[in-house]
Amino acid sequence: MISSNDFRTGVSIELDGNVWKVVEFLHVKPGKGAAFVRTKLKNAQTGSTMEKTFRAGETVPQANLEKRTMQHTYKEAEQYVFMDMETFEEARLSEEQIGDRSKYLKEEMEVNILYWNDTVLDVELPTSVVLEITETDPGVKGDTATGGTKPAILETGAQIMVPLFIAIGEKIKVDTRTDTYLGREN
């Protein structure tokens, strides 16, 4: 059980047989009456959101999520297949479950898979990945790191903005949360 006073962004709770993740929360203490906590919750299974108000100190069951490190092995039709490298169990996620994070997902990449009651809920990518540039305008001698940016397409098909001096075939580090260039990799 978790108290509504302990709600933080990212906390998972169980309501009506579903797992909900706290997206936003606000503790409100009106001048008159009891304090309450206004929250915005996101359903981990369907992705829908709702707003709910809890009394201050009200307790709700905390969702018992299990995180397993798995490797993306291959894509089969509309499903991404992940394998636990210790037990060799497979987990499958649909394109809808992965969403736009698939643009950074490549084979043999290790990710965290979230489970709730043996049901796959979500996939967590590493915060940064190293990918190769497959398409971009050529770099010109004299271009500097502070000069500007140009679009580049990565080996997974993702498009990000990179400095002018980056050329095709270079490996770069990308922040998967903000879709930004972090630097070159050797």
N, CA and C atoms as an extended XYZ file, in Angstrom:
558
Properties=species:S:1:pos:R:3:atomname:S:1:resname:S:1:resid:I:1 pbc="F F F"
N         0.848       -1.189        0.000 N   MET     1
C         0.000        0.000        0.000 CA  MET     1
C         0.890        1.248        0.000 C   MET     1
N         0.382        2.278       -0.655 N   ILE     2
C         1.107        3.547       -0.697 CA  ILE     2
C         0.119        4.665       -0.379 C   ILE     2
N         0.592        5.641        0.376 N   SER     3
C        -0.243        6.774        0.747 CA  SER     3
C        -0.261        7.789       -0.391 C   SER     3
N        -1.376        8.478       -0.552 N   SER     4
C        -1.458        9.512       -1.594 CA  SER     4
C        -0.467       10.642       -1.322 C   SER     4
N        -0.027       10.786       -0.066 N   ASN     5
C         0.983       11.791        0.265 CA  ASN     5
C         2.349       11.436       -0.329 C   ASN     5
N         2.567       10.150       -0.646 N   ASP     6
C         3.851        9.691       -1.182 CA  ASP     6
C         3.856        9.597       -2.704 C   ASP     6
N         2.796       10.074       -3.369 N   PHE     7
C         2.758       10.029       -4.835 CA  PHE     7
C         3.876       10.894       -5.405 C   PHE     7
N         4.569       10.366       -6.380 N   ARG     8
C         5.590       11.070       -7.129 CA  ARG     8
C         5.420       10.693       -8.593 C   ARG     8
N         5.945       11.476       -9.501 N   THR     9
C         5.884       11.154      -10.923 CA  THR     9
C         6.586        9.825      -11.156 C   THR     9
N         5.907        8.902      -11.843 N   GLY    10
C         6.492        7.595      -12.140 CA  GLY    10
C         6.049        6.482      -11.216 C   GLY    10
N         5.401        6.802      -10.091 N   VAL    11
C         4.926        5.774       -9.164 CA  VAL    11
C         3.769        5.022       -9.822 C   VAL    11
N         3.758        3.697       -9.677 N   SER    12
C         2.687        2.876      -10.257 CA  SER    12
C         1.758        2.385       -9.160 C   SER    12
N         0.438        2.521       -9.409 N   ILE    13
C        -0.565        2.073       -8.445 CA  ILE    13
C        -1.581        1.184       -9.159 C   ILE    13
N        -2.341        0.419       -8.351 N   GLU    14
C        -3.408       -0.426       -8.894 CA  GLU    14
C        -4.755        0.214       -8.560 C   GLU    14
N        -5.576        0.392       -9.598 N   LEU    15
C        -6.934        0.902       -9.426 CA  LEU    15
C        -7.848        0.120      -10.351 C   LEU    15
N        -8.937       -0.379       -9.848 N   ASP    16
C        -9.941       -1.087      -10.654 CA  ASP    16
C        -9.335       -2.205      -11.504 C   ASP    16
N        -8.364       -2.919      -10.952 N   GLY    17
C        -7.773       -4.055      -11.667 CA  GLY    17
C        -6.804       -3.669      -12.774 C   GLY    17
N        -6.388       -2.417      -12.833 N   ASN    18
C        -5.426       -1.957      -13.835 CA  ASN    18
C        -4.236       -1.288      -13.158 C   ASN    18
N        -3.140       -1.199      -13.902 N   VAL    19
C        -1.960       -0.491      -13.411 CA  VAL    19
C        -1.985        0.922      -13.975 C   VAL    19
N        -1.846        1.898      -13.093 N   TRP    20
C        -1.829        3.302      -13.486 CA  TRP    20
C        -0.517        3.915      -13.019 C   TRP    20
N         0.086        4.732      -13.861 N   LYS    21
C         1.339        5.416      -13.526 CA  LYS    21
C         1.023        6.886      -13.284 C   LYS    21
N         1.558        7.443      -12.198 N   VAL    22
C         1.341        8.850      -11.876 CA  VAL    22
C         2.166        9.700      -12.838 C   VAL    22
N         1.472       10.532      -13.621 N   VAL    23
C         2.141       11.404      -14.582 CA  VAL    23
C         2.351       12.789      -13.965 C   VAL    23
N         1.330       13.290      -13.285 N   GLU    24
C         1.398       14.580      -12.593 CA  GLU    24
C         0.689       14.452      -11.252 C   GLU    24
N         1.144       15.228      -10.282 N   PHE    25
C         0.459       15.246       -8.985 CA  PHE    25
C         0.575       16.636       -8.376 C   PHE    25
N        -0.413       16.985       -7.572 N   LEU    26
C        -0.412       18.283       -6.921 CA  LEU    26
C        -1.077       18.139       -5.550 C   LEU    26
N        -0.324       18.462       -4.499 N   HIS    27
C        -0.890       18.452       -3.147 CA  HIS    27
C        -1.585       19.798       -2.938 C   HIS    27
N        -2.872       19.759       -2.557 N   VAL    28
C        -3.652       20.981       -2.385 CA  VAL    28
C        -4.144       21.053       -0.947 C   VAL    28
N        -3.874       22.180       -0.297 N   LYS    29
C        -4.345       22.411        1.072 CA  LYS    29
C        -5.190       23.676        1.041 C   LYS    29
N        -6.503       23.488        0.862 N   PRO    30
C        -7.357       24.688        0.833 CA  PRO    30
C        -7.425       25.334        2.216 C   PRO    30
N        -7.795       26.580        2.243 N   GLY    31
C        -7.901       27.296        3.521 CA  GLY    31
C        -8.946       26.668        4.420 C   GLY    31
N        -9.970       26.120        3.822 N   LYS    32
C       -11.052       25.500        4.562 CA  LYS    32
C       -11.161       24.052        4.103 C   LYS    32
N       -11.351       23.138        5.000 N   GLY    33
C       -11.541       21.740        4.612 CA  GLY    33
C       -10.239       20.946        4.617 C   GLY    33
N       -10.372       19.686        4.227 N   ALA    34
C        -9.233       18.758        4.281 CA  ALA    34
C        -8.371       18.885        3.028 C   ALA    34
N        -7.105       18.541        3.197 N   ALA    35
C        -6.159       18.557        2.075 CA  ALA    35
C        -6.471       17.386        1.140 C   ALA    35
N        -6.079       17.538       -0.126 N   PHE    36
C        -6.266       16.458       -1.096 CA  PHE    36
C        -5.126       16.455       -2.105 C   PHE    36
N        -5.038       15.386       -2.871 N   VAL    37
C        -3.998       15.236       -3.884 CA  VAL    37
C        -4.684       15.060       -5.234 C   VAL    37
N        -4.426       15.998       -6.136 N   ARG    38
C        -4.981       15.930       -7.493 CA  ARG    38
C        -3.926       15.268       -8.377 C   ARG    38
N        -4.318       14.208       -9.127 N   THR    39
C        -3.350       13.474       -9.939 CA  THR    39
C        -3.833       13.324      -11.380 C   THR    39
N        -2.870       13.114      -12.250 N   LYS    40
C        -3.142       12.715      -13.626 CA  LYS    40
C        -2.487       11.352      -13.767 C   LYS    40
N        -3.278       10.344      -14.117 N   LEU    41
C        -2.804        8.964      -14.184 CA  LEU    41
C        -2.841        8.449      -15.616 C   LEU    41
N        -1.867        7.605      -15.967 N   LYS    42
C        -1.818        6.987      -17.296 CA  LYS    42
C        -1.921        5.482      -17.120 C   LYS    42
N        -2.855        4.869      -17.852 N   ASN    43
C        -3.047        3.427      -17.799 CA  ASN    43
C        -1.869        2.751      -18.503 C   ASN    43
N        -1.167        1.859      -17.797 N   ALA    44
C         0.015        1.199      -18.358 CA  ALA    44
C        -0.340        0.205      -19.451 C   ALA    44
N        -1.553       -0.349      -19.437 N   GLN    45
C        -1.951       -1.325      -20.456 CA  GLN    45
C        -2.459       -0.651      -21.728 C   GLN    45
N        -3.321        0.358      -21.584 N   THR    46
C        -3.973        0.953      -22.757 CA  THR    46
C        -3.383        2.293      -23.170 C   THR    46
N        -2.709        2.968      -22.262 N   GLY    47
C        -2.142        4.277      -22.580 CA  GLY    47
C        -3.098        5.438      -22.368 C   GLY    47
N        -4.340        5.148      -21.969 N   SER    48
C        -5.305        6.225      -21.733 CA  SER    48
C        -4.959        6.964      -20.435 C   SER    48
N        -5.424        8.201      -20.333 N   THR    49
C        -5.150        8.985      -19.133 CA  THR    49
C        -6.458        9.395      -18.460 C   THR    49
N        -6.360        9.649      -17.166 N   MET    50
C        -7.522       10.159      -16.425 CA  MET    50
C        -7.009       11.008      -15.274 C   MET    50
N        -7.880       11.888      -14.807 N   GLU    51
C        -7.556       12.699      -13.644 CA  GLU    51
C        -8.372       12.183      -12.472 C   GLU    51
N        -7.704       12.071      -11.324 N   LYS    52
C        -8.386       11.551      -10.141 CA  LYS    52
C        -7.900       12.323       -8.926 C   LYS    52
N        -8.799       12.563       -8.003 N   THR    53
C        -8.457       13.263       -6.766 CA  THR    53
C        -8.548       12.287       -5.599 C   THR    53
N        -7.509       12.283       -4.769 N   PHE    54
C        -7.450       11.433       -3.578 CA  PHE    54
C        -7.430       12.322       -2.342 C   PHE    54
N        -8.023       11.834       -1.247 N   ARG    55
C        -7.901       12.532        0.033 CA  ARG    55
C        -6.456       12.422        0.500 C   ARG    55
N        -5.947       13.407        1.183 N   ALA    56
C        -4.581       13.354        1.714 CA  ALA    56
C        -4.485       12.196        2.701 C   ALA    56
N        -3.483       11.356        2.541 N   GLY    57
C        -3.285       10.218        3.431 CA  GLY    57
C        -4.047        8.975        3.032 C   GLY    57
N        -4.887        9.059        1.996 N   GLU    58
C        -5.626        7.886        1.520 CA  GLU    58
C        -4.626        6.866        0.976 C   GLU    58
N        -4.842        5.575        1.276 N   THR    59
C        -3.909        4.555        0.796 CA  THR    59
C        -4.533        3.764       -0.348 C   THR    59
N        -3.683        3.441       -1.318 N   VAL    60
C        -4.079        2.629       -2.471 CA  VAL    60
C        -3.004        1.565       -2.674 C   VAL    60
N        -3.352        0.434       -3.294 N   PRO    61
C        -2.340       -0.597       -3.517 CA  PRO    61
C        -1.294       -0.131       -4.530 C   PRO    61
N        -0.037       -0.357       -4.187 N   GLN    62
C         1.043       -0.026       -5.118 CA  GLN    62
C         1.239       -1.206       -6.064 C   GLN    62
N         1.372       -0.929       -7.342 N   ALA    63
C         1.547       -1.999       -8.330 CA  ALA    63
C         2.921       -2.627       -8.158 C   ALA    63
N         2.940       -3.940       -8.103 N   ASN    64
C         4.178       -4.678       -7.927 CA  ASN    64
C         4.742       -5.008       -9.310 C   ASN    64
N         5.593       -4.132       -9.824 N   LEU    65
C         6.154       -4.315      -11.153 CA  LEU    65
C         7.494       -5.022      -11.060 C   LEU    65
N         7.732       -5.908      -12.018 N   GLU    66
C         9.009       -6.620      -12.089 CA  GLU    66
C         9.722       -6.153      -13.348 C   GLU    66
N        11.002       -5.844      -13.206 N   LYS    67
C        11.788       -5.371      -14.332 CA  LYS    67
C        12.806       -6.447      -14.698 C   LYS    67
N        12.786       -6.895      -15.965 N   ARG    68
C        13.740       -7.903      -16.429 CA  ARG    68
C        14.544       -7.339      -17.593 C   ARG    68
N        15.850       -7.598      -17.576 N   THR    69
C        16.694       -7.195      -18.690 CA  THR    69
C        16.612       -8.260      -19.766 C   THR    69
N        16.219       -7.841      -20.968 N   MET    70
C        16.059       -8.765      -22.082 CA  MET    70
C        16.735       -8.190      -23.322 C   MET    70
N        16.985       -9.055      -24.281 N   GLN    71
C        17.646       -8.645      -25.511 CA  GLN    71
C        16.652       -8.702      -26.673 C   GLN    71
N        16.641       -7.633      -27.480 N   HIS    72
C        15.785       -7.627      -28.672 CA  HIS    72
C        16.436       -8.552      -29.697 C   HIS    72
N        15.750       -9.652      -30.036 N   THR    73
C        16.342      -10.629      -30.942 CA  THR    73
C        15.945      -10.412      -32.389 C   THR    73
N        14.649      -10.173      -32.653 N   TYR    74
C        14.221       -9.940      -34.034 CA  TYR    74
C        12.813       -9.363      -34.057 C   TYR    74
N        12.407       -8.913      -35.245 N   LYS    75
C        11.042       -8.407      -35.438 CA  LYS    75
C        10.324       -9.383      -36.355 C   LYS    75
N         9.145       -9.812      -35.924 N   GLU    76
C         8.351      -10.757      -36.706 CA  GLU    76
C         7.000      -10.121      -36.998 C   GLU    76
N         6.746       -9.790      -38.259 N   ALA    77
C         5.526       -9.114      -38.699 CA  ALA    77
C         5.325       -7.836      -37.885 C   ALA    77
N         4.271       -7.758      -37.068 N   GLU    78
C         3.967       -6.560      -36.278 CA  GLU    78
C         4.480       -6.662      -34.838 C   GLU    78
N         5.264       -7.702      -34.540 N   GLN    79
C         5.698       -7.938      -33.159 CA  GLN    79
C         7.214       -7.872      -33.023 C   GLN    79
N         7.645       -7.295      -31.900 N   TYR    80
C         9.058       -7.273      -31.546 CA  TYR    80
C         9.285       -8.385      -30.526 C   TYR    80
N        10.302       -9.213      -30.766 N   VAL    81
C        10.561      -10.367      -29.910 CA  VAL    81
C        11.788      -10.073      -29.048 C   VAL    81
N        11.639      -10.293      -27.739 N   PHE    82
C        12.712      -10.077      -26.771 CA  PHE    82
C        12.985      -11.395      -26.057 C   PHE    82
N        14.259      -11.654      -25.722 N   MET    83
C        14.612      -12.901      -25.059 CA  MET    83
C        15.384      -12.614      -23.772 C   MET    83
N        14.982      -13.308      -22.705 N   ASP    84
C        15.713      -13.269      -21.447 CA  ASP    84
C        16.948      -14.138      -21.639 C   ASP    84
N        18.137      -13.564      -21.532 N   MET    85
C        19.368      -14.284      -21.857 CA  MET    85
C        19.760      -15.302      -20.781 C   MET    85
N        19.090      -15.301      -19.641 N   GLU    86
C        19.369      -16.299      -18.600 CA  GLU    86
C        18.426      -17.484      -18.707 C   GLU    86
N        17.127      -17.211      -18.854 N   THR    87
C        16.142      -18.296      -18.881 CA  THR    87
C        15.714      -18.660      -20.300 C   THR    87
N        16.084      -17.842      -21.286 N   PHE    88
C        15.723      -18.019      -22.695 CA  PHE    88
C        14.213      -17.950      -22.929 C   PHE    88
N        13.477      -17.283      -22.027 N   GLU    89
C        12.053      -17.047      -22.231 CA  GLU    89
C        11.889      -15.897      -23.213 C   GLU    89
N        10.829      -15.954      -24.018 N   GLU    90
C        10.567      -14.897      -24.981 CA  GLU    90
C         9.407      -14.023      -24.519 C   GLU    90
N         9.483      -12.751      -24.862 N   ALA    91
C         8.380      -11.815      -24.641 CA  ALA    91
C         8.146      -11.109      -25.964 C   ALA    91
N         6.878      -10.874      -26.282 N   ARG    92
C         6.533      -10.204      -27.536 CA  ARG    92
C         5.755       -8.937      -27.231 C   ARG    92
N         6.141       -7.871      -27.906 N   LEU    93
C         5.442       -6.602      -27.774 CA  LEU    93
C         5.019       -6.136      -29.152 C   LEU    93
N         3.824       -5.556      -29.228 N   SER    94
C         3.320       -5.062      -30.511 CA  SER    94
C         3.918       -3.685      -30.796 C   SER    94
N         3.762       -3.248      -32.035 N   GLU    95
C         4.244       -1.917      -32.409 CA  GLU    95
C         3.541       -0.830      -31.613 C   GLU    95
N         2.254       -1.048      -31.266 N   GLU    96
C         1.516       -0.058      -30.478 CA  GLU    96
C         2.101        0.071      -29.071 C   GLU    96
N         2.509       -1.060      -28.473 N   GLN    97
C         3.068       -1.026      -27.127 CA  GLN    97
C         4.415       -0.307      -27.093 C   GLN    97
N         5.212       -0.469      -28.125 N   ILE    98
C         6.540        0.150      -28.161 CA  ILE    98
C         6.445        1.607      -28.599 C   ILE    98
N         5.553        1.892      -29.525 N   GLY    99
C         5.353        3.267      -29.980 CA  GLY    99
C         6.547        3.791      -30.751 C   GLY    99
N         6.814        5.091      -30.587 N   ASP   100
C         7.885        5.715      -31.367 CA  ASP   100
C         9.284        5.366      -30.857 C   ASP   100
N         9.356        4.621      -29.764 N   ARG   101
C        10.674        4.186      -29.276 CA  ARG   101
C        11.318        3.168      -30.208 C   ARG   101
N        10.526        2.585      -31.120 N   SER   102
C        11.057        1.587      -32.049 CA  SER   102
C        12.126        2.181      -32.957 C   SER   102
N        12.154        3.500      -33.106 N   LYS   103
C        13.147        4.116      -33.984 CA  LYS   103
C        14.570        3.981      -33.447 C   LYS   103
N        14.732        3.611      -32.188 N   TYR   104
C        16.065        3.396      -31.625 CA  TYR   104
C        16.344        1.928      -31.311 C   TYR   104
N        15.383        1.057      -31.582 N   LEU   105
C        15.499       -0.349      -31.239 CA  LEU   105
C        16.200       -1.112      -32.356 C   LEU   105
N        17.342       -1.717      -32.041 N   LYS   106
C        18.006       -2.539      -33.044 CA  LYS   106
C        18.300       -3.904      -32.452 C   LYS   106
N        18.498       -4.886      -33.323 N   GLU   107
C        18.706       -6.253      -32.868 CA  GLU   107
C        19.928       -6.335      -31.963 C   GLU   107
N        19.834       -7.235      -30.964 N   GLU   108
C        20.857       -7.499      -29.956 CA  GLU   108
C        20.998       -6.379      -28.933 C   GLU   108
N        20.068       -5.405      -28.934 N   MET   109
C        20.085       -4.344      -27.934 CA  MET   109
C        19.429       -4.856      -26.653 C   MET   109
N        20.041       -4.573      -25.513 N   GLU   110
C        19.465       -4.959      -24.225 CA  GLU   110
C        18.566       -3.844      -23.711 C   GLU   110
N        17.350       -4.229      -23.290 N   VAL   111
C        16.365       -3.286      -22.774 CA  VAL   111
C        15.751       -3.866      -21.503 C   VAL   111
N        15.048       -3.025      -20.760 N   ASN   112
C        14.314       -3.484      -19.578 CA  ASN   112
C        12.850       -3.666      -19.952 C   ASN   112
N        12.295       -4.832      -19.645 N   ILE   113
C        10.886       -5.113      -19.895 CA  ILE   113
C        10.172       -5.104      -18.544 C   ILE   113
N         9.069       -4.343      -18.440 N   LEU   114
C         8.291       -4.272      -17.203 CA  LEU   114
C         7.151       -5.281      -17.251 C   LEU   114
N         7.051       -6.084      -16.195 N   TYR   115
C         5.997       -7.093      -16.058 CA  TYR   115
C         5.122       -6.757      -14.856 C   TYR   115
N         3.849       -7.078      -14.981 N   TRP   116
C         2.913       -6.998      -13.863 CA  TRP   116
C         2.049       -8.242      -13.945 C   TRP   116
N         2.079       -9.074      -12.917 N   ASN   117
C         1.344      -10.348      -12.884 CA  ASN   117
C         1.602      -11.165      -14.153 C   ASN   117
N         2.858      -11.292      -14.538 N   ASP   118
C         3.301      -12.031      -15.727 CA  ASP   118
C         2.734      -11.479      -17.035 C   ASP   118
N         2.291      -10.244      -17.042 N   THR   119
C         1.838       -9.578      -18.255 CA  THR   119
C         2.862       -8.513      -18.627 C   THR   119
N         3.281       -8.490      -19.888 N   VAL   120
C         4.244       -7.485      -20.340 CA  VAL   120
C         3.533       -6.145      -20.437 C   VAL   120
N         4.071       -5.127      -19.754 N   LEU   121
C         3.462       -3.806      -19.764 CA  LEU   121
C         4.192       -2.821      -20.662 C   LEU   121
N         5.517       -2.782      -20.543 N   ASP   122
C         6.247       -1.708      -21.194 CA  ASP   122
C         7.691       -2.109      -21.428 C   ASP   122
N         8.351       -1.365      -22.307 N   VAL   123
C         9.771       -1.557      -22.568 CA  VAL   123
C        10.482       -0.243      -22.255 C   VAL   123
N        11.625       -0.345      -21.570 N   GLU   124
C        12.429        0.834      -21.256 CA  GLU   124
C        13.729        0.742      -22.026 C   GLU   124
N        13.972        1.705      -22.902 N   LEU   125
C        15.227        1.743      -23.658 CA  LEU   125
C        16.329        2.320      -22.790 C   LEU   125
N        17.592        2.036      -23.134 N   PRO   126
C        18.685        2.731      -22.437 CA  PRO   126
C        18.551        4.237      -22.697 C   PRO   126
N        19.093        5.061      -21.811 N   THR   127
C        18.962        6.512      -21.989 CA  THR   127
C        19.766        7.011      -23.186 C   THR   127
N        20.817        6.279      -23.571 N   SER   128
C        21.561        6.666      -24.769 CA  SER   128
C        21.952        5.413      -25.538 C   SER   128
N        21.984        5.544      -26.871 N   VAL   129
C        22.363        4.433      -27.743 CA  VAL   129
C        23.401        4.922      -28.743 C   VAL   129
N        24.217        3.989      -29.232 N   VAL   130
C        25.211        4.305      -30.251 CA  VAL   130
C        24.721        3.734      -31.571 C   VAL   130
N        24.541        4.606      -32.564 N   LEU   131
C        24.028        4.205      -33.868 CA  LEU   131
C        24.881        4.819      -34.971 C   LEU   131
N        24.838        4.181      -36.140 N   GLU   132
C        25.626        4.642      -37.278 CA  GLU   132
C        24.792        5.542      -38.184 C   GLU   132
N        25.428        6.572      -38.735 N   ILE   133
C        24.777        7.479      -39.683 CA  ILE   133
C        24.731        6.787      -41.046 C   ILE   133
N        23.540        6.692      -41.652 N   THR   134
C        23.436        6.083      -42.978 CA  THR   134
C        23.202        7.117      -44.073 C   THR   134
N        22.599        8.254      -43.733 N   GLU   135
C        22.354        9.307      -44.721 CA  GLU   135
C        22.501       10.668      -44.076 C   GLU   135
N        23.254       11.544      -44.722 N   THR   136
C        23.350       12.940      -44.320 CA  THR   136
C        24.103       13.693      -45.403 C   THR   136
N        24.010       15.004      -45.382 N   ASP   137
C        24.783       15.798      -46.328 CA  ASP   137
C        26.258       15.639      -45.979 C   ASP   137
N        27.148       15.721      -46.976 N   PRO   138
C        28.568       15.547      -46.668 CA  PRO   138
C        29.096       16.668      -45.786 C   PRO   138
N        30.072       16.302      -44.949 N   GLY   139
C        30.726       17.287      -44.102 CA  GLY   139
C        31.737       18.052      -44.941 C   GLY   139
N        31.874       19.346      -44.696 N   VAL   140
C        32.802       20.176      -45.454 CA  VAL   140
C        33.904       20.631      -44.526 C   VAL   140
N        35.145       20.633      -45.042 N   LYS   141
C        36.280       21.058      -44.230 CA  LYS   141
C        36.035       22.485      -43.739 C   LYS   141
N        36.268       22.705      -42.470 N   GLY   142
C        36.051       24.018      -41.888 CA  GLY   142
C        34.769       24.105      -41.078 C   GLY   142
N        33.847       23.118      -41.240 N   ASP   143
C        32.639       23.118      -40.423 CA  ASP   143
C        33.018       22.856      -38.969 C   ASP   143
N        32.429       23.573      -38.059 N   THR   144
C        32.781       23.429      -36.652 CA  THR   144
C        31.609       22.891      -35.852 C   THR   144
N        31.914       22.492      -34.641 N   ALA   145
C        30.883       21.937      -33.762 CA  ALA   145
C        29.859       22.990      -33.375 C   ALA   145
N        30.247       24.255      -33.380 N   THR   146
C        29.311       25.304      -32.973 CA  THR   146
C        28.636       25.967      -34.152 C   THR   146
N        28.974       25.533      -35.372 N   GLY   147
C        28.488       26.184      -36.583 CA  GLY   147
C        27.011       26.021      -36.853 C   GLY   147
N        26.447       24.857      -36.651 N   GLY   148
C        25.044       24.639      -36.956 CA  GLY   148
C        24.739       23.154      -37.014 C   GLY   148
N        23.541       22.828      -37.480 N   THR   149
C        23.148       21.422      -37.526 CA  THR   149
C        22.537       21.087      -38.880 C   THR   149
N        22.466       19.800      -39.148 N   LYS   150
C        21.849       19.280      -40.365 CA  LYS   150
C        21.137       17.986      -40.015 C   LYS   150
N        20.119       17.585      -40.802 N   PRO   151
C        19.432       16.324      -40.516 CA  PRO   151
C        20.295       15.128      -40.910 C   PRO   151
N        20.157       14.048      -40.151 N   ALA   152
C        20.862       12.802      -40.457 CA  ALA   152
C        19.927       11.640      -40.171 C   ALA   152
N        20.022       10.592      -41.006 N   ILE   153
C        19.214        9.395      -40.795 CA  ILE   153
C        20.128        8.308      -40.253 C   ILE   153
N        19.670        7.642      -39.182 N   LEU   154
C        20.455        6.614      -38.504 CA  LEU   154
C        20.128        5.236      -39.057 C   LEU   154
N        20.921        4.228      -38.670 N   GLU   155
C        20.750        2.864      -39.184 CA  GLU   155
C        19.390        2.267      -38.863 C   GLU   155
N        18.703        2.774      -37.845 N   THR   156
C        17.381        2.253      -37.485 CA  THR   156
C        16.261        3.001      -38.201 C   THR   156
N        16.599        4.055      -38.949 N   GLY   157
C        15.601        4.837      -39.655 CA  GLY   157
C        15.228        6.122      -38.943 C   GLY   157
N        15.711        6.320      -37.728 N   ALA   158
C        15.403        7.541      -36.982 CA  ALA   158
C        16.119        8.727      -37.615 C   ALA   158
N        15.491        9.905      -37.538 N   GLN   159
C        16.119       11.112      -38.057 CA  GLN   159
C        16.334       12.079      -36.908 C   GLN   159
N        17.577       12.577      -36.783 N   ILE   160
C        17.898       13.559      -35.750 CA  ILE   160
C        18.767       14.648      -36.370 C   ILE   160
N        18.959       15.714      -35.626 N   MET   161
C        19.829       16.800      -36.075 CA  MET   161
C        21.221       16.577      -35.496 C   MET   161
N        22.253       16.717      -36.361 N   VAL   162
C        23.646       16.511      -35.951 CA  VAL   162
C        24.476       17.712      -36.381 C   VAL   162
N        25.663       17.910      -35.788 N   PRO   163
C        26.543       19.012      -36.220 CA  PRO   163
C        26.973       18.832      -37.680 C   PRO   163
N        27.353       19.930      -38.315 N   LEU   164
C        27.704       19.931      -39.732 CA  LEU   164
C        28.886       19.026      -40.080 C   LEU   164
N        29.811       18.792      -39.157 N   PHE   165
C        31.017       18.020      -39.475 CA  PHE   165
C        30.801       16.507      -39.483 C   PHE   165
N        29.660       16.018      -39.045 N   ILE   166
C        29.389       14.575      -39.001 CA  ILE   166
C        29.191       14.047      -40.423 C   ILE   166
N        29.804       12.877      -40.722 N   ALA   167
C        29.730       12.294      -42.060 CA  ALA   167
C        29.063       10.927      -42.020 C   ALA   167
N        28.681       10.418      -43.199 N   ILE   168
C        28.078        9.090      -43.331 CA  ILE   168
C        29.072        8.042      -42.837 C   ILE   168
N        28.561        7.037      -42.113 N   GLY   169
C        29.402        5.952      -41.615 CA  GLY   169
C        29.925        6.162      -40.204 C   GLY   169
N        29.794        7.369      -39.670 N   GLU   170
C        30.260        7.625      -38.303 CA  GLU   170
C        29.252        7.090      -37.303 C   GLU   170
N        29.764        6.655      -36.157 N   LYS   171
C        28.902        6.201      -35.070 CA  LYS   171
C        28.760        7.360      -34.083 C   LYS   171
N        27.495        7.626      -33.719 N   ILE   172
C        27.231        8.715      -32.783 CA  ILE   172
C        26.385        8.211      -31.619 C   ILE   172
N        26.449        8.948      -30.518 N   LYS   173
C        25.652        8.634      -29.325 CA  LYS   173
C        24.430        9.550      -29.341 C   LYS   173
N        23.236        8.948      -29.129 N   VAL   174
C        21.973        9.684      -29.192 CA  VAL   174
C        21.213        9.501      -27.875 C   VAL   174
N        20.652       10.577      -27.359 N   ASP   175
C        19.799       10.522      -26.167 CA  ASP   175
C        18.407       10.083      -26.615 C   ASP   175
N        17.946        8.911      -26.136 N   THR   176
C        16.657        8.356      -26.583 CA  THR   176
C        15.467        9.097      -25.981 C   THR   176
N        15.677        9.857      -24.914 N   ARG   177
C        14.560       10.582      -24.284 CA  ARG   177
C        14.253       11.885      -25.011 C   ARG   177
N        15.304       12.555      -25.520 N   THR   178
C        15.113       13.875      -26.127 CA  THR   178
C        15.421       13.896      -27.623 C   THR   178
N        15.811       12.754      -28.204 N   ASP   179
C        16.157       12.655      -29.631 CA  ASP   179
C        17.275       13.622      -30.017 C   ASP   179
N        18.279       13.755      -29.153 N   THR   180
C        19.358       14.699      -29.442 CA  THR   180
C        20.700       14.005      -29.571 C   THR   180
N        21.578       14.623      -30.333 N   TYR   181
C        22.954       14.179      -30.549 CA  TYR   181
C        23.753       14.440      -29.280 C   TYR   181
N        24.503       13.427      -28.813 N   LEU   182
C        25.322       13.613      -27.613 CA  LEU   182
C        26.813       13.657      -27.917 C   LEU   182
N        27.235       13.038      -29.020 N   GLY   183
C        28.672       13.064      -29.346 CA  GLY   183
C        29.041       11.890      -30.235 C   GLY   183
N        30.298       11.894      -30.684 N   ARG   184
C        30.808       10.818      -31.518 CA  ARG   184
C        31.224        9.637      -30.644 C   ARG   184
N        31.213        8.459      -31.249 N   GLU   185
C        31.716        7.243      -30.589 CA  GLU   185
C        32.830        6.681      -31.455 C   GLU   185
N        33.853        6.185      -30.815 N   ASN   186
C        34.971        5.609      -31.568 CA  ASN   186
C        34.747        4.156      -31.865 C   ASN   186
